[in-house]
Amino acid sequence: MHKKGIFSVKSCYWSLNSNQAMEMEWPWKLIWKIKVPYKVSDFIWLAIRKACLTHEVLQRRGIQICSRCFMCGEEAEVNSHLFLHCRTVANLWDMFLCILGVN
């Protein structure tokens, strides 16, 4: 709505594309505002965008690889398994969070 209460496409566009709306739809953009080293933010951005060079990405680029998770060797190396579901990685996350004092 425009300030005068009249609908316009322009006002609707600007309200939908405001920074607040963008942050709600794409929270991964918030990683650039976190006070961590740039390489950490860069890695998080790559992982969220599924751009890390996992076997899955290399296969999409035409490289023939027998895909096995490097950490556990049990499943194919895809982003979701490598960063979320791998038992070995889950143990590493637990140790990391324990060091930070997060339960």
trRosetta pair geometry for C-beta under 8 A, 3 or more apart (Angstrom, degrees):
i j d omega theta_ij theta_ji phi_ij phi_ji
1 5 5.9 -12 -178 -135 122 35
1 6 7.2 129 -160 61 75 23
1 7 5.9 -55 -106 -87 62 61
1 11 6.2 -68 102 128 12 141
1 15 7.9 44 26 -41 52 155
2 5 6.8 -47 71 30 76 17
2 6 4.7 -15 43 63 124 75
2 7 7.1 -168 -3 -92 90 11
2 8 5.4 52 -51 7 116 110
2 11 4.7 -139 -74 -53 66 159
7 11 7.2 -144 -157 62 42 121
7 12 6.9 28 -165 -48 87 112
8 11 4.6 87 60 9 92 100
8 12 6.8 -159 90 -5 47 87
9 12 5.6 -59 -149 40 32 113
9 13 6.1 37 153 -24 67 106
10 13 5.7 -53 -148 33 28 113
10 14 6.5 21 157 -13 63 107
11 14 5.9 -56 -145 40 32 108
11 15 6.2 30 156 -18 66 107
12 15 5.9 -57 -146 38 29 107
12 16 6.3 22 158 -14 64 110
13 16 6.1 -64 -149 41 26 106
13 17 6.0 -4 163 6 65 118
14 17 6.1 -70 -133 53 27 94
14 18 6.5 56 159 -60 63 85
15 18 6.0 -22 -151 -17 31 115
15 21 7.1 98 149 -36 53 144
16 21 5.6 -157 -171 146 36 168
17 21 6.5 -82 -87 71 8 129
17 22 6.7 38 -162 -56 50 103
18 21 5.0 92 56 9 77 100
18 22 7.0 -143 95 -6 39 90
19 22 5.6 -58 -146 38 33 113
19 23 6.3 31 158 -20 68 106
20 23 6.0 -55 -148 34 28 108
20 24 6.6 27 153 -19 62 106
21 24 5.7 -57 -151 35 34 112
21 25 6.4 21 157 -10 68 109
22 25 6.1 -63 -146 43 30 102
22 26 5.9 -31 175 38 69 104
22 29 6.7 -17 142 43 102 158
23 26 7.1 -76 -122 67 21 66
23 27 6.5 55 178 -104 62 55
23 29 6.4 -113 -107 71 64 113
23 30 6.0 77 -148 -64 100 102
24 27 7.4 0 -148 -65 17 83
26 29 5.0 58 115 -11 104 109
27 30 5.4 -30 -174 9 64 120
28 31 6.0 -20 -175 -6 55 114
28 44 7.8 -173 -152 137 88 95
28 45 6.7 114 170 -121 108 65
28 48 4.5 168 -122 136 133 157
28 49 7.3 138 162 -54 159 80
29 32 6.6 -37 179 16 56 108
30 33 5.4 -57 -166 34 59 113
30 34 7.0 69 141 -35 77 93
31 34 5.7 -40 -155 13 44 117
31 41 5.0 150 147 -146 99 86
31 44 5.0 -161 -147 99 149 131
31 45 5.8 -166 80 -65 146 83
31 48 7.6 -172 -24 0 148 147
32 41 5.9 97 -99 -175 48 140
32 45 7.8 40 -59 -70 86 128
34 41 6.5 169 61 -92 101 106
36 40 4.3 -78 140 78 122 138
36 41 5.8 149 76 -47 102 86
37 40 4.8 96 65 1 80 103
37 41 7.4 -154 98 -1 43 86
38 41 5.7 -57 -150 40 38 110
38 42 6.0 41 152 -23 70 108
39 42 5.3 -50 -142 38 34 117
39 43 6.3 37 156 -21 64 103
40 43 5.9 -53 -149 35 29 110
40 44 6.4 29 153 -17 63 106
41 44 5.7 -55 -147 37 31 111
41 45 6.2 34 154 -21 65 106
42 45 5.7 -54 -149 35 29 113
42 46 6.5 29 153 -18 63 105
43 46 5.7 -54 -149 36 32 111
43 47 6.3 31 154 -19 66 106
43 52 7.8 43 -158 -90 71 113
44 47 5.7 -55 -146 37 31 110
44 48 6.2 27 157 -16 66 108
45 48 6.0 -58 -145 39 27 107
45 49 6.1 12 161 -5 64 115
45 51 8.0 -16 125 42 72 124
46 49 6.1 -67 -142 48 25 102
46 51 4.6 -102 -153 74 72 97
46 52 4.9 99 139 -65 109 74
47 50 7.6 23 179 -77 31 35
47 51 7.9 -84 -48 44 17 69
47 52 5.6 20 -89 -30 60 125
47 79 6.6 150 -161 -154 66 111
47 83 5.6 115 -163 -93 123 159
50 56 7.9 -59 -175 99 105 130
50 57 7.2 170 154 -74 78 109
50 79 4.7 -110 -122 -20 83 162
51 57 6.9 94 -153 -114 32 149
52 57 6.9 180 87 -6 46 148
52 79 6.4 129 44 -103 109 98
52 82 7.8 -127 90 90 141 147
53 57 5.6 -116 -130 77 40 131
53 58 6.2 60 -171 -55 82 96
54 57 5.2 99 51 8 69 97
54 58 7.2 -134 98 -1 37 90
54 77 5.0 -158 -173 139 97 96
54 78 6.1 112 133 -129 148 24
54 79 5.7 -153 -3 -62 154 64
54 82 5.9 -148 -112 -8 131 153
55 58 5.5 -58 -145 41 35 112
55 59 6.1 38 156 -23 69 105
55 65 5.0 -133 -145 99 100 136
55 67 3.8 153 128 -118 148 97
55 68 7.7 87 -27 28 164 33
55 76 6.7 -124 81 -177 130 80
55 77 4.0 94 15 67 112 111
55 78 7.5 -71 64 -66 87 51
56 59 6.0 -56 -150 34 25 110
56 60 6.7 26 151 -18 61 105
56 67 6.9 71 -60 -130 59 148
56 76 7.1 89 -68 146 94 110
56 77 6.5 -141 -20 102 83 66
56 78 4.3 71 -49 -112 142 73
56 79 6.6 -89 48 -15 143 76
57 60 5.7 -52 -152 34 34 113
57 61 6.6 28 151 -14 65 107
58 61 5.7 -60 -153 40 34 110
58 63 4.3 -53 168 61 93 125
58 65 5.6 40 100 0 128 139
59 62 7.7 98 -176 -36 32 8
59 63 6.4 -92 -85 68 35 69
59 64 7.3 61 -119 -111 78 32
59 65 6.1 -110 -69 39 89 95
59 67 6.7 -46 -41 -56 136 126
67 76 4.2 37 119 -147 120 86
67 77 5.1 -134 -169 29 92 82
67 78 7.7 47 171 -46 141 74
68 73 5.1 18 163 -143 120 59
68 74 7.7 121 -161 30 89 17
68 75 7.6 138 -146 85 55 22
68 76 6.9 -67 -93 -110 30 37
68 77 6.4 32 96 -29 20 97
69 72 4.9 11 96 48 130 80
69 73 5.9 -116 69 -52 78 19
69 74 6.2 -15 37 43 123 62
69 75 5.4 39 -22 62 120 68
69 76 7.0 75 -44 110 77 13
69 77 4.8 146 -95 -84 48 77
69 81 6.0 -109 -85 129 125 124
69 82 6.3 180 -132 -89 99 77
69 86 5.7 170 -168 -108 150 124
70 73 7.7 19 -146 -65 11 67
70 77 6.2 47 -14 -101 78 136
70 82 7.8 36 31 -121 91 111
71 82 7.0 130 7 -137 123 73
71 86 5.1 70 77 168 134 147
71 88 4.1 -164 158 76 109 136
71 89 5.6 51 134 -45 173 87
72 75 7.2 24 80 19 117 79
72 86 5.2 -173 -7 -159 125 98
72 87 5.8 94 -98 44 143 89
72 88 4.8 -172 -65 -5 90 115
72 89 8.0 -84 -29 -9 108 83
74 86 8.0 152 45 -132 108 79
74 87 7.9 42 19 14 146 109
75 78 7.9 -64 132 19 106 92
75 81 5.1 -134 97 -148 130 153
75 85 7.7 -17 49 103 156 118
75 86 7.6 -141 44 -95 113 81
76 81 6.8 131 78 19 62 157
77 81 6.8 -131 -133 77 30 121
77 82 5.8 47 -158 -64 74 117
78 81 5.0 81 57 15 80 104
78 82 6.7 -165 81 -8 33 95
79 82 5.9 -65 -138 42 25 106
79 83 5.9 -12 178 11 66 116
80 83 7.0 -71 -133 50 18 87
80 84 5.4 -39 -172 37 59 123
80 85 6.2 31 141 -1 77 115
81 84 7.1 -76 -110 56 11 78
81 85 4.8 -59 -128 60 52 109
81 86 5.6 79 160 -52 73 87
82 86 5.8 19 -127 -21 28 133
82 89 6.6 114 175 -49 45 157
83 86 7.8 64 -6 14 13 107
83 89 6.7 -131 -129 164 22 156
84 89 7.7 12 16 100 9 134
85 89 8.0 51 67 58 29 121
85 90 7.7 -19 -172 -49 17 114
86 89 4.0 70 76 14 109 110
86 90 6.6 -172 90 -14 54 83
87 90 5.5 -53 -147 33 32 115
87 91 6.6 33 153 -19 64 101
88 91 5.8 -53 -156 33 32 111
88 92 6.6 32 147 -18 64 104
89 92 5.3 -51 -149 36 38 114
89 93 6.3 42 150 -21 68 101
90 93 5.6 -49 -148 35 33 113
90 94 6.5 37 150 -21 63 103
91 94 5.5 -50 -149 34 34 115
91 95 6.5 33 153 -17 65 103
92 95 5.8 -53 -148 37 33 110
92 96 6.2 34 153 -20 65 108
93 96 5.6 -56 -146 38 30 113
93 97 6.2 26 158 -14 66 108
94 97 6.0 -58 -145 41 27 106
94 98 6.2 31 154 -23 63 108
95 98 5.6 -55 -147 35 30 115
95 99 6.5 34 153 -22 64 102
96 99 5.8 -52 -154 31 30 112
96 100 6.7 20 151 -9 63 107
97 100 5.6 -58 -148 43 36 108
97 102 4.3 -79 -170 72 92 103
97 103 7.6 149 143 -83 114 11
98 101 7.6 44 -179 -73 31 24
98 102 7.6 -94 -68 56 24 61
